[in-house]
Amino acid sequence: MVNLLLKQFLKAEIEIKRRIMYKKAKDLGFTHPIVVDYSQELDVLLNKYLKTS
């Protein structure tokens, strides 16, 4: 049960982070340091999500 809740939480966090990252990339460009930071944070969330599978 806890694993399922964690997975749902991570999935929601991933979607939020992804949307923010794409908006920032559209405004600032894909190589801007802020966009790169969001990308790295998204990688961490995706890795956590995959470990819960």
mmCIF file of the N, C-alpha and C atoms, coordinates in Angstrom:
data_MODEL
# 
_entry.id   MODEL 
# 
loop_
_atom_site.group_PDB 
_atom_site.id 
_atom_site.type_symbol 
_atom_site.label_atom_id 
_atom_site.label_alt_id 
_atom_site.label_comp_id 
_atom_site.label_asym_id 
_atom_site.label_entity_id 
_atom_site.label_seq_id 
_atom_site.pdbx_PDB_ins_code 
_atom_site.Cartn_x 
_atom_site.Cartn_y 
_atom_site.Cartn_z 
_atom_site.occupancy 
_atom_site.B_iso_or_equiv 
_atom_site.pdbx_formal_charge 
_atom_site.auth_seq_id 
_atom_site.auth_comp_id 
_atom_site.auth_asym_id 
_atom_site.auth_atom_id 
_atom_site.pdbx_PDB_model_num 
ATOM 1   N N  . MET A 1 1  ? 0.827  -1.207 0.000   1.00 0.00 ? 1  MET A N  1 
ATOM 2   C CA . MET A 1 1  ? 0.000  0.000  0.000   1.00 0.00 ? 1  MET A CA 1 
ATOM 3   C C  . MET A 1 1  ? 0.864  1.261  0.000   1.00 0.00 ? 1  MET A C  1 
ATOM 4   N N  . VAL A 1 2  ? 1.866  1.272  0.875   1.00 0.00 ? 2  VAL A N  1 
ATOM 5   C CA . VAL A 1 2  ? 2.760  2.430  0.961   1.00 0.00 ? 2  VAL A CA 1 
ATOM 6   C C  . VAL A 1 2  ? 3.500  2.597  -0.362  1.00 0.00 ? 2  VAL A C  1 
ATOM 7   N N  . ASN A 1 3  ? 3.923  1.469  -0.943  1.00 0.00 ? 3  ASN A N  1 
ATOM 8   C CA . ASN A 1 3  ? 4.631  1.507  -2.217  1.00 0.00 ? 3  ASN A CA 1 
ATOM 9   C C  . ASN A 1 3  ? 3.759  2.112  -3.316  1.00 0.00 ? 3  ASN A C  1 
ATOM 10  N N  . LEU A 1 4  ? 2.489  1.762  -3.321  1.00 0.00 ? 4  LEU A N  1 
ATOM 11  C CA . LEU A 1 4  ? 1.561  2.297  -4.315  1.00 0.00 ? 4  LEU A CA 1 
ATOM 12  C C  . LEU A 1 4  ? 1.372  3.799  -4.129  1.00 0.00 ? 4  LEU A C  1 
ATOM 13  N N  . LEU A 1 5  ? 1.240  4.238  -2.891  1.00 0.00 ? 5  LEU A N  1 
ATOM 14  C CA . LEU A 1 5  ? 1.090  5.668  -2.617  1.00 0.00 ? 5  LEU A CA 1 
ATOM 15  C C  . LEU A 1 5  ? 2.344  6.435  -3.004  1.00 0.00 ? 5  LEU A C  1 
ATOM 16  N N  . LEU A 1 6  ? 3.506  5.871  -2.706  1.00 0.00 ? 6  LEU A N  1 
ATOM 17  C CA . LEU A 1 6  ? 4.769  6.494  -3.077  1.00 0.00 ? 6  LEU A CA 1 
ATOM 18  C C  . LEU A 1 6  ? 4.867  6.616  -4.590  1.00 0.00 ? 6  LEU A C  1 
ATOM 19  N N  . LYS A 1 7  ? 4.489  5.571  -5.300  1.00 0.00 ? 7  LYS A N  1 
ATOM 20  C CA . LYS A 1 7  ? 4.529  5.573  -6.755  1.00 0.00 ? 7  LYS A CA 1 
ATOM 21  C C  . LYS A 1 7  ? 3.606  6.654  -7.332  1.00 0.00 ? 7  LYS A C  1 
ATOM 22  N N  . GLN A 1 8  ? 2.416  6.777  -6.779  1.00 0.00 ? 8  GLN A N  1 
ATOM 23  C CA . GLN A 1 8  ? 1.470  7.795  -7.246  1.00 0.00 ? 8  GLN A CA 1 
ATOM 24  C C  . GLN A 1 8  ? 2.000  9.194  -6.965  1.00 0.00 ? 8  GLN A C  1 
ATOM 25  N N  . PHE A 1 9  ? 2.594  9.382  -5.799  1.00 0.00 ? 9  PHE A N  1 
ATOM 26  C CA . PHE A 1 9  ? 3.174  10.673 -5.448  1.00 0.00 ? 9  PHE A CA 1 
ATOM 27  C C  . PHE A 1 9  ? 4.316  11.025 -6.400  1.00 0.00 ? 9  PHE A C  1 
ATOM 28  N N  . LEU A 1 10 ? 5.212  10.074 -6.634  1.00 0.00 ? 10 LEU A N  1 
ATOM 29  C CA . LEU A 1 10 ? 6.336  10.323 -7.530  1.00 0.00 ? 10 LEU A CA 1 
ATOM 30  C C  . LEU A 1 10 ? 5.863  10.618 -8.953  1.00 0.00 ? 10 LEU A C  1 
ATOM 31  N N  . LYS A 1 11 ? 4.849  9.910  -9.399  1.00 0.00 ? 11 LYS A N  1 
ATOM 32  C CA . LYS A 1 11 ? 4.305  10.133 -10.748 1.00 0.00 ? 11 LYS A CA 1 
ATOM 33  C C  . LYS A 1 11 ? 3.779  11.564 -10.883 1.00 0.00 ? 11 LYS A C  1 
ATOM 34  N N  . ALA A 1 12 ? 3.078  12.027 -9.863  1.00 0.00 ? 12 ALA A N  1 
ATOM 35  C CA . ALA A 1 12 ? 2.558  13.397 -9.879  1.00 0.00 ? 12 ALA A CA 1 
ATOM 36  C C  . ALA A 1 12 ? 3.701  14.413 -9.854  1.00 0.00 ? 12 ALA A C  1 
ATOM 37  N N  . GLU A 1 13 ? 4.706  14.168 -9.018  1.00 0.00 ? 13 GLU A N  1 
ATOM 38  C CA . GLU A 1 13 ? 5.871  15.063 -8.942  1.00 0.00 ? 13 GLU A CA 1 
ATOM 39  C C  . GLU A 1 13 ? 6.616  15.103 -10.276 1.00 0.00 ? 13 GLU A C  1 
ATOM 40  N N  . ILE A 1 14 ? 6.732  13.964 -10.926 1.00 0.00 ? 14 ILE A N  1 
ATOM 41  C CA . ILE A 1 14 ? 7.403  13.894 -12.227 1.00 0.00 ? 14 ILE A CA 1 
ATOM 42  C C  . ILE A 1 14 ? 6.663  14.747 -13.248 1.00 0.00 ? 14 ILE A C  1 
ATOM 43  N N  . GLU A 1 15 ? 5.358  14.623 -13.281 1.00 0.00 ? 15 GLU A N  1 
ATOM 44  C CA . GLU A 1 15 ? 4.566  15.406 -14.246 1.00 0.00 ? 15 GLU A CA 1 
ATOM 45  C C  . GLU A 1 15 ? 4.710  16.906 -13.996 1.00 0.00 ? 15 GLU A C  1 
ATOM 46  N N  . ILE A 1 16 ? 4.650  17.301 -12.743 1.00 0.00 ? 16 ILE A N  1 
ATOM 47  C CA . ILE A 1 16 ? 4.785  18.723 -12.403 1.00 0.00 ? 16 ILE A CA 1 
ATOM 48  C C  . ILE A 1 16 ? 6.160  19.237 -12.813 1.00 0.00 ? 16 ILE A C  1 
ATOM 49  N N  . LYS A 1 17 ? 7.199  18.496 -12.444 1.00 0.00 ? 17 LYS A N  1 
ATOM 50  C CA . LYS A 1 17 ? 8.577  18.902 -12.750 1.00 0.00 ? 17 LYS A CA 1 
ATOM 51  C C  . LYS A 1 17 ? 8.790  18.959 -14.268 1.00 0.00 ? 17 LYS A C  1 
ATOM 52  N N  . ARG A 1 18 ? 8.225  18.006 -14.997 1.00 0.00 ? 18 ARG A N  1 
ATOM 53  C CA . ARG A 1 18 ? 8.374  17.959 -16.453 1.00 0.00 ? 18 ARG A CA 1 
ATOM 54  C C  . ARG A 1 18 ? 7.708  19.167 -17.108 1.00 0.00 ? 18 ARG A C  1 
ATOM 55  N N  . ARG A 1 19 ? 6.523  19.493 -16.647 1.00 0.00 ? 19 ARG A N  1 
ATOM 56  C CA . ARG A 1 19 ? 5.819  20.651 -17.227 1.00 0.00 ? 19 ARG A CA 1 
ATOM 57  C C  . ARG A 1 19 ? 6.570  21.954 -16.971 1.00 0.00 ? 19 ARG A C  1 
ATOM 58  N N  . ILE A 1 20 ? 7.058  22.108 -15.753 1.00 0.00 ? 20 ILE A N  1 
ATOM 59  C CA . ILE A 1 20 ? 7.820  23.313 -15.423 1.00 0.00 ? 20 ILE A CA 1 
ATOM 60  C C  . ILE A 1 20 ? 9.084  23.379 -16.281 1.00 0.00 ? 20 ILE A C  1 
ATOM 61  N N  . MET A 1 21 ? 9.769  22.238 -16.403 1.00 0.00 ? 21 MET A N  1 
ATOM 62  C CA . MET A 1 21 ? 11.003 22.202 -17.183 1.00 0.00 ? 21 MET A CA 1 
ATOM 63  C C  . MET A 1 21 ? 10.747 22.604 -18.638 1.00 0.00 ? 21 MET A C  1 
ATOM 64  N N  . TYR A 1 22 ? 9.697  22.067 -19.250 1.00 0.00 ? 22 TYR A N  1 
ATOM 65  C CA . TYR A 1 22 ? 9.406  22.406 -20.644 1.00 0.00 ? 22 TYR A CA 1 
ATOM 66  C C  . TYR A 1 22 ? 9.049  23.874 -20.802 1.00 0.00 ? 22 TYR A C  1 
ATOM 67  N N  . LYS A 1 23 ? 8.315  24.410 -19.842 1.00 0.00 ? 23 LYS A N  1 
ATOM 68  C CA . LYS A 1 23 ? 7.972  25.838 -19.932 1.00 0.00 ? 23 LYS A CA 1 
ATOM 69  C C  . LYS A 1 23 ? 9.230  26.691 -19.816 1.00 0.00 ? 23 LYS A C  1 
ATOM 70  N N  . LYS A 1 24 ? 10.094 26.351 -18.854 1.00 0.00 ? 24 LYS A N  1 
ATOM 71  C CA . LYS A 1 24 ? 11.350 27.091 -18.707 1.00 0.00 ? 24 LYS A CA 1 
ATOM 72  C C  . LYS A 1 24 ? 12.216 26.950 -19.958 1.00 0.00 ? 24 LYS A C  1 
ATOM 73  N N  . ALA A 1 25 ? 12.251 25.758 -20.536 1.00 0.00 ? 25 ALA A N  1 
ATOM 74  C CA . ALA A 1 25 ? 13.052 25.529 -21.745 1.00 0.00 ? 25 ALA A CA 1 
ATOM 75  C C  . ALA A 1 25 ? 12.519 26.362 -22.912 1.00 0.00 ? 25 ALA A C  1 
ATOM 76  N N  . LYS A 1 26 ? 11.213 26.472 -23.001 1.00 0.00 ? 26 LYS A N  1 
ATOM 77  C CA . LYS A 1 26 ? 10.609 27.286 -24.062 1.00 0.00 ? 26 LYS A CA 1 
ATOM 78  C C  . LYS A 1 26 ? 10.991 28.754 -23.890 1.00 0.00 ? 26 LYS A C  1 
ATOM 79  N N  . ASP A 1 27 ? 10.996 29.221 -22.647 1.00 0.00 ? 27 ASP A N  1 
ATOM 80  C CA . ASP A 1 27 ? 11.303 30.631 -22.370 1.00 0.00 ? 27 ASP A CA 1 
ATOM 81  C C  . ASP A 1 27 ? 12.796 30.935 -22.398 1.00 0.00 ? 27 ASP A C  1 
ATOM 82  N N  . LEU A 1 28 ? 13.613 30.001 -21.885 1.00 0.00 ? 28 LEU A N  1 
ATOM 83  C CA . LEU A 1 28 ? 15.034 30.279 -21.676 1.00 0.00 ? 28 LEU A CA 1 
ATOM 84  C C  . LEU A 1 28 ? 15.971 29.520 -22.614 1.00 0.00 ? 28 LEU A C  1 
ATOM 85  N N  . GLY A 1 29 ? 15.484 28.435 -23.199 1.00 0.00 ? 29 GLY A N  1 
ATOM 86  C CA . GLY A 1 29 ? 16.326 27.579 -24.029 1.00 0.00 ? 29 GLY A CA 1 
ATOM 87  C C  . GLY A 1 29 ? 16.737 26.337 -23.243 1.00 0.00 ? 29 GLY A C  1 
ATOM 88  N N  . PHE A 1 30 ? 16.977 25.264 -23.979 1.00 0.00 ? 30 PHE A N  1 
ATOM 89  C CA . PHE A 1 30 ? 17.243 23.979 -23.334 1.00 0.00 ? 30 PHE A CA 1 
ATOM 90  C C  . PHE A 1 30 ? 18.569 23.921 -22.596 1.00 0.00 ? 30 PHE A C  1 
ATOM 91  N N  . THR A 1 31 ? 19.508 24.790 -22.925 1.00 0.00 ? 31 THR A N  1 
ATOM 92  C CA . THR A 1 31 ? 20.825 24.717 -22.286 1.00 0.00 ? 31 THR A CA 1 
ATOM 93  C C  . THR A 1 31 ? 20.989 25.703 -21.131 1.00 0.00 ? 31 THR A C  1 
ATOM 94  N N  . HIS A 1 32 ? 19.951 26.442 -20.806 1.00 0.00 ? 32 HIS A N  1 
ATOM 95  C CA . HIS A 1 32 ? 20.022 27.393 -19.696 1.00 0.00 ? 32 HIS A CA 1 
ATOM 96  C C  . HIS A 1 32 ? 20.228 26.615 -18.391 1.00 0.00 ? 32 HIS A C  1 
ATOM 97  N N  . PRO A 1 33 ? 21.071 27.126 -17.493 1.00 0.00 ? 33 PRO A N  1 
ATOM 98  C CA . PRO A 1 33 ? 21.354 26.412 -16.232 1.00 0.00 ? 33 PRO A CA 1 
ATOM 99  C C  . PRO A 1 33 ? 20.108 26.053 -15.408 1.00 0.00 ? 33 PRO A C  1 
ATOM 100 N N  . ILE A 1 34 ? 19.108 26.894 -15.417 1.00 0.00 ? 34 ILE A N  1 
ATOM 101 C CA . ILE A 1 34 ? 17.882 26.592 -14.668 1.00 0.00 ? 34 ILE A CA 1 
ATOM 102 C C  . ILE A 1 34 ? 17.186 25.364 -15.261 1.00 0.00 ? 34 ILE A C  1 
ATOM 103 N N  . VAL A 1 35 ? 17.155 25.299 -16.585 1.00 0.00 ? 35 VAL A N  1 
ATOM 104 C CA . VAL A 1 35 ? 16.520 24.159 -17.268 1.00 0.00 ? 35 VAL A CA 1 
ATOM 105 C C  . VAL A 1 35 ? 17.323 22.889 -17.001 1.00 0.00 ? 35 VAL A C  1 
ATOM 106 N N  . VAL A 1 36 ? 18.627 22.998 -17.023 1.00 0.00 ? 36 VAL A N  1 
ATOM 107 C CA . VAL A 1 36 ? 19.483 21.843 -16.733 1.00 0.00 ? 36 VAL A CA 1 
ATOM 108 C C  . VAL A 1 36 ? 19.239 21.357 -15.302 1.00 0.00 ? 36 VAL A C  1 
ATOM 109 N N  . ASP A 1 37 ? 19.098 22.266 -14.360 1.00 0.00 ? 37 ASP A N  1 
ATOM 110 C CA . ASP A 1 37 ? 18.799 21.894 -12.971 1.00 0.00 ? 37 ASP A CA 1 
ATOM 111 C C  . ASP A 1 37 ? 17.482 21.127 -12.885 1.00 0.00 ? 37 ASP A C  1 
ATOM 112 N N  . TYR A 1 38 ? 16.455 21.636 -13.565 1.00 0.00 ? 38 TYR A N  1 
ATOM 113 C CA . TYR A 1 38 ? 15.156 20.942 -13.564 1.00 0.00 ? 38 TYR A CA 1 
ATOM 114 C C  . TYR A 1 38 ? 15.290 19.552 -14.182 1.00 0.00 ? 38 TYR A C  1 
ATOM 115 N N  . SER A 1 39 ? 16.075 19.442 -15.241 1.00 0.00 ? 39 SER A N  1 
ATOM 116 C CA . SER A 1 39 ? 16.288 18.161 -15.897 1.00 0.00 ? 39 SER A CA 1 
ATOM 117 C C  . SER A 1 39 ? 16.953 17.170 -14.949 1.00 0.00 ? 39 SER A C  1 
ATOM 118 N N  . GLN A 1 40 ? 17.934 17.624 -14.201 1.00 0.00 ? 40 GLN A N  1 
ATOM 119 C CA . GLN A 1 40 ? 18.618 16.756 -13.246 1.00 0.00 ? 40 GLN A CA 1 
ATOM 120 C C  . GLN A 1 40 ? 17.690 16.342 -12.109 1.00 0.00 ? 40 GLN A C  1 
ATOM 121 N N  . GLU A 1 41 ? 16.860 17.257 -11.645 1.00 0.00 ? 41 GLU A N  1 
ATOM 122 C CA . GLU A 1 41 ? 15.888 16.929 -10.601 1.00 0.00 ? 41 GLU A CA 1 
ATOM 123 C C  . GLU A 1 41 ? 14.882 15.904 -11.123 1.00 0.00 ? 41 GLU A C  1 
ATOM 124 N N  . LEU A 1 42 ? 14.489 16.070 -12.383 1.00 0.00 ? 42 LEU A N  1 
ATOM 125 C CA . LEU A 1 42 ? 13.569 15.124 -13.002 1.00 0.00 ? 42 LEU A CA 1 
ATOM 126 C C  . LEU A 1 42 ? 14.212 13.742 -13.101 1.00 0.00 ? 42 LEU A C  1 
ATOM 127 N N  . ASP A 1 43 ? 15.487 13.688 -13.442 1.00 0.00 ? 43 ASP A N  1 
ATOM 128 C CA . ASP A 1 43 ? 16.207 12.413 -13.493 1.00 0.00 ? 43 ASP A CA 1 
ATOM 129 C C  . ASP A 1 43 ? 16.172 11.707 -12.147 1.00 0.00 ? 43 ASP A C  1 
ATOM 130 N N  . VAL A 1 44 ? 16.382 12.451 -11.080 1.00 0.00 ? 44 VAL A N  1 
ATOM 131 C CA . VAL A 1 44 ? 16.361 11.870 -9.737  1.00 0.00 ? 44 VAL A CA 1 
ATOM 132 C C  . VAL A 1 44 ? 14.977 11.284 -9.438  1.00 0.00 ? 44 VAL A C  1 
ATOM 133 N N  . LEU A 1 45 ? 13.933 12.033 -9.750  1.00 0.00 ? 45 LEU A N  1 
ATOM 134 C CA . LEU A 1 45 ? 12.569 11.547 -9.510  1.00 0.00 ? 45 LEU A CA 1 
ATOM 135 C C  . LEU A 1 45 ? 12.273 10.302 -10.339 1.00 0.00 ? 45 LEU A C  1 
ATOM 136 N N  . LEU A 1 46 ? 12.706 10.304 -11.591 1.00 0.00 ? 46 LEU A N  1 
ATOM 137 C CA . LEU A 1 46 ? 12.473 9.145  -12.457 1.00 0.00 ? 46 LEU A CA 1 
ATOM 138 C C  . LEU A 1 46 ? 13.205 7.913  -11.924 1.00 0.00 ? 46 LEU A C  1 
ATOM 139 N N  . ASN A 1 47 ? 14.417 8.096  -11.449 1.00 0.00 ? 47 ASN A N  1 
ATOM 140 C CA . ASN A 1 47 ? 15.162 6.969  -10.872 1.00 0.00 ? 47 ASN A CA 1 
ATOM 141 C C  . ASN A 1 47 ? 14.467 6.425  -9.631  1.00 0.00 ? 47 ASN A C  1 
ATOM 142 N N  . LYS A 1 48 ? 13.970 7.309  -8.781  1.00 0.00 ? 48 LYS A N  1 
ATOM 143 C CA . LYS A 1 48 ? 13.225 6.863  -7.592  1.00 0.00 ? 48 LYS A CA 1 
ATOM 144 C C  . LYS A 1 48 ? 11.971 6.102  -8.008  1.00 0.00 ? 48 LYS A C  1 
ATOM 145 N N  . TYR A 1 49 ? 11.270 6.602  -9.017  1.00 0.00 ? 49 TYR A N  1 
ATOM 146 C CA . TYR A 1 49 ? 10.056 5.964  -9.504  1.00 0.00 ? 49 TYR A CA 1 
ATOM 147 C C  . TYR A 1 49 ? 10.370 4.555  -10.012 1.00 0.00 ? 49 TYR A C  1 
ATOM 148 N N  . LEU A 1 50 ? 11.437 4.435  -10.773 1.00 0.00 ? 50 LEU A N  1 
ATOM 149 C CA . LEU A 1 50 ? 11.794 3.129  -11.324 1.00 0.00 ? 50 LEU A CA 1 
ATOM 150 C C  . LEU A 1 50 ? 12.204 2.152  -10.241 1.00 0.00 ? 50 LEU A C  1 
ATOM 151 N N  . LYS A 1 51 ? 12.794 2.625  -9.164  1.00 0.00 ? 51 LYS A N  1 
ATOM 152 C CA . LYS A 1 51 ? 13.196 1.749  -8.063  1.00 0.00 ? 51 LYS A CA 1 
ATOM 153 C C  . LYS A 1 51 ? 11.985 1.213  -7.295  1.00 0.00 ? 51 LYS A C  1 
ATOM 154 N N  . THR A 1 52 ? 10.852 1.920  -7.350  1.00 0.00 ? 52 THR A N  1 
ATOM 155 C CA . THR A 1 52 ? 9.652  1.467  -6.653  1.00 0.00 ? 52 THR A CA 1 
ATOM 156 C C  . THR A 1 52 ? 8.905  0.401  -7.448  1.00 0.00 ? 52 THR A C  1 
ATOM 157 N N  . SER A 1 53 ? 9.291  0.216  -8.695  1.00 0.00 ? 53 SER A N  1 
ATOM 158 C CA . SER A 1 53 ? 8.598  -0.761 -9.556  1.00 0.00 ? 53 SER A CA 1 
ATOM 159 C C  . SER A 1 53 ? 8.962  -2.181 -9.215  1.00 0.00 ? 53 SER A C  1 
# 
